[in-house]
Structure formats: structure tokens, C-alpha cells
Amino acid sequence: MARSIHATRQPTQRDLLNIDKRASEIVAADVNDDPPMANGLDTVLPYLIETEENIQAVRDKYV
């Protein structure tokens, strides 16, 4: 099974900016809303952590 490059490298500054932009879009009330970076990241961080834990659990089970 091929491993994703995202699972083996540290995130770049560009990756982090993309995550912040996407997080802000998720929590924005509408297209004119520009929530603070902290609001977006606080909202999506638990899901990112859970996703990473799920990926690791599957790897441990099948590798």
C-alpha cells in the first residue's frame, strides 16, 4: 500500500495557510464574514486530531 506524502512530511507554511483559509470558510456566517483565525482553527482542530488518530489506528491494524 502506498503511503500518502501528507502522512510522512511536516506541513509547510503554505499548508498551514490553506488550512486556516478553509477553517475560516467553514465557520464564516456568510461570504462577507471574516472570522478571526483562532475561531476557525479552534473549530476544526478537534476534527483534524480525530482524523489523524483514526488514520494511525487503521495503519496499526493493517500494517
C-alpha positions as semicolon CSV with decimal commas, in nm:
position;residue;x (nm);y (nm);z (nm)
1;M;0,000;0,000;0,000
2;A;0,145;0,339;-0,100
3;R;0,177;0,598;0,172
4;S;0,049;0,948;0,119
5;I;0,309;1,224;0,116
6;H;0,087;1,410;0,362
7;A;0,135;1,138;0,621
8;T;0,514;1,148;0,608
9;R;0,613;1,515;0,591
10;Q;0,577;1,816;0,814
11;P;0,324;2,074;0,698
12;T;0,469;2,374;0,516
13;Q;0,370;2,736;0,579
14;R;0,157;2,713;0,264
15;D;-0,021;2,406;0,403
16;L;-0,097;2,591;0,725
17;L;-0,230;2,894;0,539
18;N;-0,456;2,669;0,331
19;I;-0,585;2,500;0,647
20;D;-0,653;2,840;0,805
21;K;-0,835;2,964;0,494
22;R;-1,051;2,652;0,479
23;A;-1,121;2,665;0,853
24;S;-1,232;3,028;0,825
25;E;-1,464;2,936;0,536
26;I;-1,622;2,661;0,745
27;V;-1,705;2,886;1,041
28;A;-1,793;3,201;0,844
29;A;-2,156;3,306;0,866
30;D;-2,158;3,413;0,501
31;V;-1,919;3,519;0,222
32;N;-1,877;3,864;0,381
33;D;-1,781;3,724;0,723
34;D;-1,409;3,706;0,801
35;P;-1,380;3,530;1,137
36;P;-1,054;3,552;1,333
37;M;-0,803;3,278;1,254
38;A;-0,832;3,141;1,607
39;N;-1,206;3,083;1,569
40;G;-1,159;2,877;1,255
41;L;-0,869;2,675;1,388
42;D;-1,035;2,613;1,724
43;T;-1,338;2,481;1,540
44;V;-1,161;2,237;1,307
45;L;-0,867;2,129;1,524
46;P;-1,056;1,857;1,716
47;Y;-1,168;1,704;1,385
48;L;-0,815;1,713;1,244
49;I;-0,681;1,542;1,555
50;E;-0,954;1,278;1,545
51;T;-0,889;1,214;1,176
52;E;-0,516;1,171;1,237
53;E;-0,585;0,930;1,523
54;N;-0,821;0,728;1,301
55;I;-0,560;0,709;1,026
56;Q;-0,297;0,589;1,273
57;A;-0,535;0,327;1,414
58;V;-0,604;0,188;1,067
59;R;-0,232;0,182;0,985
60;D;-0,161;-0,004;1,308
61;K;-0,435;-0,254;1,231
62;Y;-0,338;-0,332;0,872
63;V;0,038;-0,273;0,857
